[in-house]
Amino acid sequence: MSASSTLGTGFGSVVWSASCTVDDLLVAYEPGPADGAGLDVGPGWKRRWTTTWCLDGAELVCPVAELEGVPVGRTRPVRGFSWHPRQGHRPGLELLVSTGRLHGFESLEERRFLRAADFAGSVRDVLSQPFRLRYRAAGRSRTHIPDYLVVTRGGRWLVDVRPLHLVKDVDRPGFVAAAELARTVGWQYSVVAGWRPHVSGAIEALRAEARPMSHLLDLQERMVAVLADGAMPFGDLVRATSFPVMARAHALHLLWHRRIGVDLAEPLGDGSVVALAGGAPR
């Protein structure tokens, strides 16, 4: 990492699961001023820089200046990926609860991002490998394909996923170019370099019970009623029901769907304090 590049470290004391955003969970790589040296952002750059999309089976080339006219909902990934025995990464497809569809990932880190966004990102849609950005830096034409374009209730979010130890010098101009594009059209942009301690494990546990569940035993409503009297440890909550073993799964379901909350900054276990979504303990 260059001396001018830093990791975000503004961690608060509590990450309340019922109201957190993905920004509260991730560790972002912040490009430094030197990373964008030589980037061509002189007069007319929005016309010189172009994005290439896959639309209805054909390529659509659109200058950055006209980007808002692209019908993102009809586009497909601009680049595919494949599997083979000796590759050094793990690609696959992830079913998101928020979209009800499968979305591609090219590494386990990208899958972690998809799951975190599914949980806390107010997601409406996700497009992997959304477009190819062609830009100029240091007098040369270069390209960069961001990992995801996420459509949320609050707007659009352009994302690259790159663990810090894998950020190379060749990557940094592309990150700065993507950030400049996003800033110009009013999108958010992030380079996801890691996660806060305990977050990934907690989201994995909650996700295991995100599916629709039977309510025949009224376990969820029983636990919500118990928490109406105040916060308590997770283990005490499930033991307050007639079927503690089954109640554990239902409690995780309530946590995933944000009816109750827990501090994701701490390990998730029987001693974790849970409360109704609006009653985060201080």
C-alpha positions in Angstrom: 0.0 0.0 0.0 1.3 3.4 -0.9 2.1 5.9 1.9 -0.7 8.1 0.7 -3.4 5.4 0.7 -5.2 4.4 3.9 -7.8 2.1 5.3 -10.9 3.6 6.9 -10.7 3.1 10.7 -13.5 5.2 12.1 -15.1 2.3 14.0 -17.8 3.1 16.6 -18.3 1.1 19.8 -21.5 -0.6 18.6 -22.7 -1.8 15.2 -26.4 -2.3 15.7 -27.6 -5.0 13.2 -31.1 -3.7 13.0 -30.1 -0.3 11.6 -26.5 -0.6 10.3 -25.5 0.0 6.6 -22.9 -1.9 4.7 -20.6 1.1 5.2 -20.7 0.3 9.0 -19.5 -3.2 8.3 -16.8 -2.9 5.7 -13.2 -1.7 5.7 -12.6 0.5 2.7 -9.5 1.1 0.7 -9.1 4.9 0.2 -6.9 5.8 -2.9 -4.4 8.5 -2.2 -3.7 11.6 -4.4 -0.7 9.9 -6.1 -2.9 7.0 -7.3 -4.7 9.4 -9.7 -1.6 11.0 -11.0 -1.8 11.6 -14.7 -5.5 10.9 -14.9 -7.1 12.8 -17.9 -9.8 14.9 -16.4 -9.2 18.0 -18.5 -12.0 19.8 -20.5 -14.2 17.4 -22.4 -13.1 14.2 -20.5 -16.7 13.2 -19.9 -17.0 12.7 -23.7 -13.6 11.1 -24.1 -14.2 8.5 -21.3 -16.7 5.8 -22.4 -18.5 2.9 -20.8 -19.4 -0.3 -22.7 -22.5 -2.2 -21.6 -24.1 -5.4 -22.7 -27.7 -4.5 -23.6 -30.1 -6.9 -25.3 -27.2 -9.1 -26.4 -25.3 -6.2 -28.1 -22.6 -3.8 -27.0 -23.7 -0.3 -26.1 -20.9 2.3 -25.9 -21.9 5.4 -23.9 -19.8 8.4 -23.0 -19.7 9.2 -19.3 -21.5 12.5 -20.1 -24.6 10.4 -21.2 -24.4 7.7 -18.6 -27.6 8.4 -16.9 -29.5 7.5 -20.0 -28.4 3.8 -19.9 -31.3 1.5 -19.0 -29.4 -0.4 -16.3 -32.2 -2.7 -15.6 -31.9 -4.3 -19.0 -28.2 -4.8 -19.1 -26.2 -7.9 -18.4 -22.6 -8.5 -17.2 -20.1 -7.2 -19.7 -17.7 -10.0 -19.0 -18.4 -13.6 -18.0 -16.3 -16.0 -16.0 -15.6 -19.7 -15.9 -14.4 -22.5 -13.6 -11.3 -24.7 -14.0 -9.4 -27.0 -11.6 -6.2 -24.9 -11.2 -7.6 -21.4 -10.8 -6.6 -19.5 -7.6 -10.0 -18.1 -6.8 -13.5 -19.4 -6.2 -16.3 -18.2 -8.5 -19.9 -19.0 -8.2 -23.5 -17.8 -8.1 -25.2 -16.4 -5.0 -29.0 -16.3 -4.4 -29.8 -13.0 -2.8 -32.9 -12.7 -0.5 -33.5 -9.1 -1.5 -33.6 -9.8 -5.3 -34.7 -13.4 -5.4 -32.2 -14.1 -8.1 -28.7 -15.5 -8.6 -25.8 -13.1 -8.9 -22.2 -14.0 -10.0 -19.1 -13.7 -7.8 -15.5 -14.4 -8.8 -14.0 -14.9 -5.3 -15.1 -15.7 -1.8 -14.4 -12.0 -0.9 -17.0 -11.0 -3.5 -19.4 -13.5 -2.1 -19.0 -11.9 1.4 -19.8 -8.6 -0.1 -22.9 -9.8 -1.8 -24.1 -11.3 1.5 -23.4 -8.2 3.5 -25.2 -6.1 0.9 -28.1 -8.4 0.9 -28.3 -8.0 4.7 -27.7 -4.3 5.2 -27.6 -2.7 1.8 -31.3 -1.8 1.0 -30.7 -3.7 -2.2 -33.1 -3.6 -5.2 -30.9 -5.1 -7.8 -27.2 -6.1 -8.3 -25.3 -6.2 -11.6 -22.0 -8.0 -11.6 -19.3 -6.8 -14.0 -21.6 -4.0 -15.0 -19.6 -2.2 -17.7 -16.1 -1.6 -19.1 -14.8 1.9 -18.4 -12.3 3.2 -21.0 -10.4 6.2 -19.7 -7.0 7.9 -20.2 -4.2 8.2 -17.8 -0.5 9.2 -18.3 -1.2 9.6 -22.0 -2.5 6.1 -22.4 -5.9 4.5 -23.0 -6.8 2.1 -20.1 -9.8 0.0 -19.1 -11.4 -1.0 -15.8 -14.3 -3.2 -15.1 -15.9 -2.6 -11.7 -17.1 -5.6 -9.8 -20.6 -4.6 -9.0 -23.2 -1.9 -9.6 -25.7 -2.1 -6.8 -29.1 -0.4 -7.1 -30.4 0.5 -3.6 -33.4 2.4 -2.3 -31.0 5.4 -1.8 -29.4 5.4 -5.3 -26.6 3.5 -7.1 -23.5 2.2 -5.6 -20.4 1.2 -7.7 -18.2 -1.3 -6.0 -14.8 -2.9 -6.4 -13.9 -5.8 -4.1 -10.1 -6.2 -3.4 -8.5 -7.4 -0.2 -5.8 -4.9 0.8 -2.9 -7.3 0.3 -4.1 -7.8 -3.3 -4.2 -4.1 -4.2 -1.5 -3.6 -6.8 0.0 -0.5 -8.4 -1.8 -1.3 -11.6 -5.2 -1.4 -9.9 -5.0 2.1 -8.3 -5.6 4.3 -11.4 -8.7 2.2 -12.3 -10.1 2.7 -8.8 -9.5 6.5 -9.0 -11.1 6.5 -12.5 -14.2 4.6 -11.2 -14.4 7.0 -8.2 -14.3 10.0 -10.6 -17.0 8.5 -12.8 -19.2 7.8 -9.8 -18.7 11.3 -8.4 -19.7 12.8 -11.7 -23.0 11.0 -12.0 -23.9 11.1 -8.3 -23.2 7.5 -7.4 -21.5 6.1 -4.3 -18.2 4.3 -4.9 -16.3 2.0 -2.6 -13.3 -0.3 -2.8 -14.1 -3.1 -0.3 -10.8 -4.2 1.2 -12.0 -6.2 4.2 -14.6 -6.3 7.1 -14.8 -5.3 10.7 -13.9 -8.0 13.2 -16.7 -10.6 13.8 -19.0 -9.2 11.0 -18.5 -11.9 8.4 -19.1 -14.8 10.9 -22.2 -13.1 12.2 -23.7 -12.5 8.8 -23.0 -16.2 7.8 -24.9 -17.3 10.9 -27.8 -15.0 10.3 -28.0 -15.9 6.6 -28.4 -19.6 7.4 -31.9 -18.8 8.7 -32.9 -16.0 6.2 -35.3 -18.4 4.3 -39.1 -18.2 5.0 -40.0 -20.2 8.1 -43.1 -21.8 9.5 -44.9 -19.9 12.3 -47.0 -22.8 13.6 -45.5 -22.6 17.1 -45.5 -18.8 17.3 -41.9 -18.8 18.4 -41.0 -15.5 16.7 -43.9 -13.7 18.2 -43.2 -15.2 21.6 -39.6 -13.9 21.5 -40.7 -10.4 20.3 -43.1 -10.3 23.2 -40.4 -11.2 25.7 -38.1 -8.5 24.3 -40.8 -5.9 24.7 -39.8 -6.0 28.4 -36.2 -5.2 27.6 -33.0 -6.4 26.1 -31.5 -9.7 27.2 -28.8 -12.2 26.2 -29.5 -14.3 23.2 -29.3 -17.6 25.2 -31.9 -16.3 27.7 -34.2 -15.3 24.9 -34.4 -18.7 23.3 -34.7 -20.4 26.7 -37.8 -18.2 27.4 -39.7 -20.3 24.8 -41.0 -23.8 25.0 -38.7 -25.1 22.3 -35.3 -23.5 22.7 -33.5 -25.6 20.0 -36.0 -24.5 17.4 -36.2 -21.0 18.8 -32.5 -20.5 18.0 -33.2 -20.7 14.3 -36.2 -18.4 14.5 -34.2 -15.9 16.5 -31.5 -15.8 13.8 -34.3 -15.3 11.3 -35.6 -12.3 13.3 -32.1 -10.9 13.3 -31.6 -11.3 9.6 -34.9 -9.6 8.9 -34.1 -6.8 11.4 -37.1 -7.3 13.7 -34.6 -7.6 16.5 -31.0 -6.5 16.7 -27.6 -7.4 18.1 -24.1 -5.8 18.2 -22.2 -7.1 15.2 -19.0 -5.6 16.6 -18.8 -8.4 19.1 -18.8 -12.2 18.6 -22.3 -13.7 18.2 -23.1 -16.2 21.0 -25.5 -17.0 23.8 -24.1 -14.0 25.8 -24.8 -11.5 23.0 -27.4 -8.9 24.0 -30.4 -8.7 21.7 -33.3 -6.2 21.7 -36.2 -5.1 19.6 -35.1 -3.3 16.4 -35.7 0.2 17.9 -34.2 -0.6 21.3 -30.5 -0.8 20.8 -28.7 -1.1 24.2 -26.2 1.7 24.9 
